[in-house]
């Protein structure tokens, strides 16, 4: 009598260098898998950090060293993201004898053989037999979580009049710059939306937000009775998204826009100076789907079916993991 192979994962690692965006995507997938997970954070030193994603990994973090982030026992699935994590993920796959099913989120820059399964957004070029694409990125805001957050009692938010608008502000990046003119245009657009549409804002900024813009947003909030998150704990982003009637987001962050599309609420996108072909393709796709609208501009109320790539990616991981275990048993 033969035992049936175990085709459901029992353990997951989340492997990153600690960047918030990478952690959020990986944890979102791990939570969607419904499997216990642990976060492993790598911190390679120069010159090893300079050579990644190609390798080698920092010997100080090898599996035999005290406090190693990749010390065994190895998990059933390892989910990684970020340039520095690529070589570590390959090492885990080799050290586990191929038993650990490896997943990489975004283009590893080292080809499709870098992991057992790779996810990239549709606007990326990478393709392959093991490459999965979706229009938006994975995140932690599942439909169930948003529903739970929506029912929470949050006095500061609940006292705001409708329409409530979540305002998600990024900042300067490789491809975008918030010039003085951009900052004035953004702030004036918010003032117009507040005066003409009666919008009450729930505003978050990021570490990349220019100080002058952050100051302008804070002043707008104080003078207009809006909310402005100053960066303390807890982060109210989930509650802002769940309780918003509409959302304003800046075009520099596809992650931020992807999170917003999970709500099904109208999304107004502000374009700072600059851009990139991939981001333009991403936004154009969402515009054709009726998801995004221009900002500054009149407040829209049209909703759409929420877009959430996270459960799609998680299901593909489950399927591919199960198939890999069955192949091992048959070999």
C-alpha positions in Angstrom: 0.0 0.0 0.0 1.5 3.3 -1.1 1.0 6.5 0.9 -0.5 9.4 -0.9 2.1 12.3 -1.4 1.6 15.4 0.7 0.6 17.9 -1.9 -0.4 20.8 0.4 2.3 23.1 1.8 2.8 23.2 5.6 5.3 26.0 6.0 6.3 29.2 4.1 9.3 31.6 4.3 9.0 35.2 3.3 12.5 36.3 2.2 13.4 40.0 1.5 15.9 42.6 2.5 13.2 44.3 4.6 11.9 46.8 2.0 8.3 47.6 3.0 6.9 47.1 -0.6 8.6 43.7 -1.1 7.5 42.5 2.4 3.9 43.5 1.8 3.6 41.7 -1.5 5.2 38.5 -0.1 3.2 38.5 3.1 0.0 39.1 1.2 0.7 35.9 -0.8 1.7 34.0 2.3 -1.5 35.0 4.1 -3.6 34.1 1.0 -2.0 30.6 1.1 -3.3 30.2 4.6 -0.1 28.5 5.7 2.0 29.4 8.7 4.9 31.7 7.6 8.0 33.3 9.0 9.8 36.4 7.7 13.5 36.0 7.0 15.4 39.2 6.4 18.8 39.2 4.5 21.3 42.0 4.9 24.3 41.3 2.7 27.4 43.5 3.1 29.3 45.2 0.3 30.8 44.0 -1.9 28.4 41.1 -2.0 25.4 43.4 -2.1 26.8 45.1 -5.2 27.0 41.8 -7.1 23.4 40.8 -6.5 21.1 39.5 -8.0 23.8 37.5 -9.7 25.7 36.4 -6.6 27.4 35.2 -4.6 25.6 35.6 -1.3 27.3 37.0 1.7 29.2 34.2 3.5 28.4 35.9 6.8 24.8 34.8 6.2 25.4 31.3 5.0 23.3 28.6 6.5 26.0 27.4 9.0 26.6 30.8 10.5 24.9 31.9 13.8 21.7 33.8 13.1 21.7 33.0 9.4 18.4 34.0 7.7 18.6 30.9 5.6 19.4 28.3 8.2 17.5 25.0 8.0 15.1 23.3 8.4 13.9 24.5 5.0 10.2 25.3 4.3 7.9 23.8 1.8 7.6 27.1 0.0 9.9 30.2 0.0 8.5 33.4 -1.4 11.1 36.2 -2.1 11.2 39.6 -3.7 13.8 42.3 -4.2 17.1 42.2 -6.1 19.2 41.1 -3.1 17.0 38.1 -2.4 17.4 36.3 -5.8 20.7 34.6 -5.1 19.6 33.6 -1.6 16.5 32.0 -3.0 18.5 30.0 -5.5 20.8 28.8 -2.6 17.8 27.7 -0.6 16.5 25.7 -3.5 19.9 24.0 -3.9 20.4 23.4 -0.2 17.0 21.8 0.2 17.7 19.4 -2.6 14.9 21.0 -4.6 12.3 20.2 -1.9 11.6 23.8 -1.2 9.3 25.2 -3.9 10.7 28.7 -4.7 8.6 31.7 -5.8 9.9 35.1 -6.8 7.8 38.2 -7.1 8.8 40.6 -9.9 11.5 40.2 -12.5 14.6 38.6 -10.9 16.8 40.0 -13.8 18.5 36.5 -13.9 16.0 34.7 -16.1 13.0 32.5 -15.6 15.0 29.7 -14.2 15.8 31.7 -11.1 12.8 30.2 -9.2 10.2 27.4 -9.7 7.5 30.1 -10.2 7.9 33.8 -11.0 5.2 36.4 -10.9 5.5 39.7 -12.9 2.9 42.3 -13.6 1.6 42.2 -17.2 3.5 45.4 -18.2 6.8 43.6 -17.5 8.5 41.8 -20.4 9.6 38.6 -18.7 7.7 35.6 -20.0 8.3 31.8 -19.6 6.6 28.5 -18.9 6.8 29.2 -15.2 6.1 33.0 -15.4 2.6 34.1 -14.2 1.3 37.6 -15.1 -1.6 39.6 -13.7 -2.7 43.2 -14.3 -2.0 44.4 -10.8 0.3 43.5 -7.9 -0.3 41.3 -4.9 -0.9 42.9 -1.5 -2.3 42.3 2.0 -5.8 43.8 1.5 -8.0 40.8 0.7 -11.8 41.2 0.3 -12.3 39.6 3.7 -9.8 41.9 5.3 -11.3 45.0 3.8 -14.7 43.9 4.9 -13.4 43.4 8.5 -11.7 46.8 8.5 -14.8 48.5 7.1 -16.8 47.3 10.1 -14.2 48.5 12.7 -15.0 51.5 14.8 -12.6 54.2 13.9 -13.8 57.5 15.5 -11.4 59.8 13.5 -12.6 58.3 10.2 -16.2 57.6 11.1 -16.9 61.3 12.0 -15.8 62.4 8.5 -18.7 63.4 6.2 -19.1 61.6 2.8 -17.7 61.5 0.2 -14.6 60.2 2.0 -11.5 60.2 -0.3 -8.4 58.3 0.6 -5.4 60.2 -0.7 -2.3 58.0 -1.3 0.8 60.1 -1.9 4.1 58.6 -3.1 7.1 60.7 -4.0 10.3 61.1 -6.0 11.5 57.9 -7.6 13.8 56.7 -10.4 11.1 57.6 -13.0 9.1 60.5 -11.4 9.9 63.8 -9.8 7.4 66.0 -7.9 8.4 69.4 -9.1 7.3 72.6 -7.4 4.6 73.0 -10.1 3.5 69.4 -9.6 3.1 69.9 -5.9 1.0 73.1 -6.4 -1.1 71.3 -9.0 -1.8 68.4 -6.6 -2.6 70.5 -3.6 -4.9 72.8 -5.7 -6.6 69.8 -7.2 -7.4 68.5 -3.7 -8.6 71.9 -2.6 -10.9 72.0 -5.6 -12.3 68.5 -4.9 -13.0 69.5 -1.3 -14.8 72.7 -2.3 -16.7 71.5 -5.4 -17.4 67.9 -4.4 -17.5 68.2 -0.6 -14.7 65.6 -0.3 -13.3 64.8 3.1 -9.7 63.4 2.8 -7.8 60.7 4.6 -4.2 61.4 3.5 -1.1 59.2 3.7 2.3 60.2 2.6 5.5 58.1 2.2 9.1 58.4 3.0 9.7 59.5 -0.6 7.2 62.4 -0.3 9.1 65.8 -0.7 9.1 67.6 2.7 7.4 70.7 1.2 4.6 68.6 -0.2 4.1 66.7 3.1 3.9 70.1 4.8 1.3 71.3 2.3 -0.8 68.2 2.8 -0.6 68.5 6.6 -1.6 72.2 6.4 -4.5 71.3 4.1 -5.7 68.6 6.6 -5.5 71.0 9.5 -7.3 73.9 7.8 -10.0 71.7 6.2 -10.8 69.2 8.9 -9.2 66.3 7.0 -7.1 63.4 8.3 -3.3 63.3 7.7 -1.3 60.3 8.8 2.0 61.5 10.3 3.8 58.2 10.2 3.1 56.7 13.6 1.8 53.3 14.5 -0.6 51.9 13.6 -0.6 52.6 9.9 -4.2 53.5 9.0 -3.9 52.7 5.3 -6.2 49.6 5.5 -8.9 51.6 7.2 -8.5 54.5 4.8 -9.0 52.1 1.8 -11.9 50.2 3.4 -13.9 53.2 4.3 -13.2 55.4 1.3 -15.8 56.3 -1.3 -13.1 57.1 -3.8 -9.3 57.2 -3.9 -6.7 59.6 -5.2 -3.2 58.1 -5.8 0.0 59.2 -7.4 1.3 57.4 -10.6 4.8 56.8 -9.2 3.7 53.6 -7.3 2.1 50.7 -9.1 1.9 48.9 -5.7 -0.2 51.7 -4.3 -2.5 51.8 -7.2 -2.8 48.0 -7.2 -3.9 48.1 -3.5 -6.5 50.8 -4.4 -8.0 48.6 -7.1 -8.9 45.9 -4.6 -11.6 48.2 -3.2 -13.7 48.6 -6.4 -13.9 52.3 -5.7 -13.2 55.0 -8.3 -9.5 55.8 -8.5 -8.2 59.2 -9.6 -4.5 59.2 -10.6 -2.2 62.2 -10.4 0.8 62.2 -12.8 3.9 63.9 -11.5 6.7 64.9 -13.9 8.4 61.9 -15.7 7.1 58.4 -16.3 8.1 55.1 -17.7 6.7 52.9 -20.6 5.8 50.1 -18.2 3.9 52.3 -15.8 2.1 54.0 -18.8 1.1 50.5 -20.1 -0.2 49.5 -16.6 -2.2 52.7 -16.2 -3.6 52.5 -19.7 -4.9 49.0 -19.1 -6.7 50.1 -16.0 -8.1 53.1 -17.7 -9.5 50.9 -20.5 -11.1 48.8 -17.8 -12.9 51.8 -16.4 -11.0 51.8 -13.1 -8.9 55.0 -13.2 -9.8 58.6 -13.9 -7.7 61.8 -14.2 -6.7 64.0 -11.3 -7.2 66.9 -10.9 -10.7 66.3 -12.1 -14.3 65.9 -10.9 -15.0 63.2 -8.3 -16.3 60.0 -9.9 -18.7 57.6 -8.2 -18.7 54.7 -10.7 -17.6 51.5 -9.0 -16.2 48.3 -10.7 -15.6 44.7 -9.7 -12.6 44.8 -7.3 -9.3 43.6 -8.9 -7.2 41.4 -6.6 -4.3 39.5 -8.1 -3.3 38.0 -4.7 -5.7 35.0 -4.6 -5.0 34.3 -8.3 -1.2 34.1 -7.6 -1.7 32.1 -4.4 -3.9 29.5 -6.2 -1.3 29.1 -9.0 1.4 28.5 -6.3 -0.7 25.8 -4.7 -1.3 24.1 -8.0 2.3 24.3 -9.0 3.5 23.1 -5.6 1.1 20.1 -5.7 2.3 19.2 -9.2 5.9 19.3 -8.1 5.3 17.0 -5.1 3.5 14.5 -7.3 6.4 14.5 -9.8 8.8 13.8 -7.0 6.8 10.9 -5.8 6.4 9.4 -9.3 10.2 9.8 -10.0 
